[in-house]
Amino acid sequence: MRFVIPTLFGLEGLTADELRYIGFDNVTTENGRVFFDGDFEEMARANIRCRMGERVLLLLGQFTAESFEDLFQGVRAIDWDQWLDKKDAFPVKGWSLNSTLHSVPDCQKIIKKAIVERLSQRYKLSWFEESGPTVQVQFSIMKNEVMIMLDTSGAGLHKRGYRANAGAAPLRETLAAGMIDLAHVRQGSLVLDPMCGSGTLLVEAAMKARGISPGLMRRFACEKWSCFPEEVFKKERQAARSLIRKDIGFRARGFDIDKAAVELSRENAKKAHVDDLIEFRRQDVRRLVLPKNDCILLCNPPYGERLLDREAAEEIYEILGQRTPPAPGHSYYFITSHEEFETFYGRRADKRRKLYNGMLECQFYMYYKNHLGGDWNGKSNKSAGPRRVHA
């Protein structure tokens, strides 16, 4: 079988590397998605262990369609009775971009009609009650190239099961996992987040260090499919549990000025079974003091779009620049959509990478070379005097 994993833009290569590390075959990438080959075991393994992908889709058909008749015949040619029982529900959703078939509702109707006609021949029925498990049919049409898929995940893979509630402007778990990968967090790392919010960055870092698979605490849509082998997920969950490491040197510290955010972070860490690895404390970012030993600082500061205004966000960047001077063994990582972050932070990043936080185009600023000074001639607003901000 061929599978598709949609990703946030900017995480395709990282997700592909992760899948290769897990052991999947024929891994390839396109903009916003990664492909791999596998069987039912790989289907389950990808859902349980993939940290950066958004969901696991089973690719059933791929063809060109320039008319509704082309779409109908392409869908009808798929062996649907291999996947759908006569009582299964099979809703259809998808999208179309730069294609002749631009009406999504019409495409949904044609695809549904083609599936029904194919199943009618197999089951000798003219009407399907769809009272059984849901098998979500998805389609994408890009420049008249159609992909027909089944959603094996159900809820998106960013829903790990530990974060029932989130603070304002939460960071998606899959994006946090990508940032952690780029920051080279390891089993023995000390990780800090001076503005931790609901604790997503630190919880994800601790889960990775401990070897806790992100999907270990939740269920997936394909487990209810009539065609899915019953023992597969049990076996894959046992294999995932065997990867958990108890004795590791990883430690993390999270700070936030909001008492409710600190309590929420503690709850999330406990649900994720990593609360023994993370210390959360209420603290203003102005009081941040870095440890003398090696550390990785990860931060998702306000962008001036959803939290605080632009001027307040810019002052926070200045404060972060003051509290995180270059030092041996220290590395700092920030994500923001603010295009002048480096100016207010006061130093040019050693490396930048474009990432998307939801629909917001962001830059991931990486400081890891520990050089003092440098050729940065950016202008900061420090001379304007301090402004009171609840960071």
C-alpha positions, 0 to 999 in steps of 0.5 A: 500500500502507498500512504500519504502524510500531510505536513505543515509547510516546512516540515516535509523533509524532517517528517521524511527523515523521521519515517526513514529512521522508523524504518519505512520504505520508498519515502518521498516528499512533495510540498506539504506531504510525504509518501511511503510504502507499507502494510497494515502494520506500517499504517498503525506504526505511522499513526502511533509514532509519527511526531510531525505529520498531520495524519496518515492517509491511505492512497487508493487511486491517482489519475488525471481528470479534466471532466466530471466523467473522468472523475467518476470513472477514475473513482469507480475503477477503485476496488472499494469493496476491499475497504468498505463493508456494506454498512460502513459510513463513507463521507467524502471531503477534499479540496481542488486547486488550479483545476478544471473541476473547481467546485468541491461540492460537485466533486464530492457528489460525483465521488460519492456516486461513483463509490455507491455504483461500485459497491452496488455491483459488489453487494447487490444493493441499491441503497446503503444505510451507512450505520457502521464505522466511519471510513472517511474518503478524502480527495485532492485535485491539484492541476487536474491530478486527482488523489483518492485516499482514506483517512486512517487517523481520524482526529489529526495526529497533533491531538496526542491526548495530553492537552485537553485544554490549551492557553491562548494562541497555542502552538500545534504539537506537530510544529513543536516537534519539528522545532525540537528536531531542528534544535537537536534536543537529546536524552541528556539535554536541558531545555528551557522555555521562558514563555511556556504557555500550556507547556507544549514545547517542553512536553513534546521535548520530554516525550521525545527524550523519554521515547514516548510515542506521540500516539500511544495515548489515543485511538485511530479511525482505522482501528474500527474498520471491518477490514483492519486486522484486529491484533495489529494495533495491540502489537504496535503499541507493545512495540512502542512501549518497549521504546520508552526510556526511564533513566535519562538525563533530560531536564526541562524548565518552563516559566510563564507570568500567567499562573493559570498557564503554569498550572495548565502546563503542569497538568499537561505534563502529568497527562503525558507522563513526563511531569518528573522531567519538567519544572514549571514556575511562575516568572516574568521573562525579565527575570530569566537567568540562564544556567551556567551549564549547557542548555537549549532555549526554545520559545514561541513569543507573542507575534503582535498579531493574536497576543499583545500588540505589535509594540509590546511584542517588540519589547519582549524581543528586546528583553529576550535579546538582553536575557540570552547573550551568546555563551558557550554551550547555549543555543536559542531558538525562536519562532515568530511571524514578525519580520523584524525579530532580529532587529529588536532581538539585537543579533542576526540569527545563525540560521533561519528556516521558514515554518508555518504556525497554522496559516501564519508564515513564520521564521524559525530563528536559530542561534547556536554558534555562540559568537560574541559581537559579530557584524550585526548592524541592526537597530534596536529600540532600546534607547526608547526606554523601558515599556511595561509588558506582561510577558 
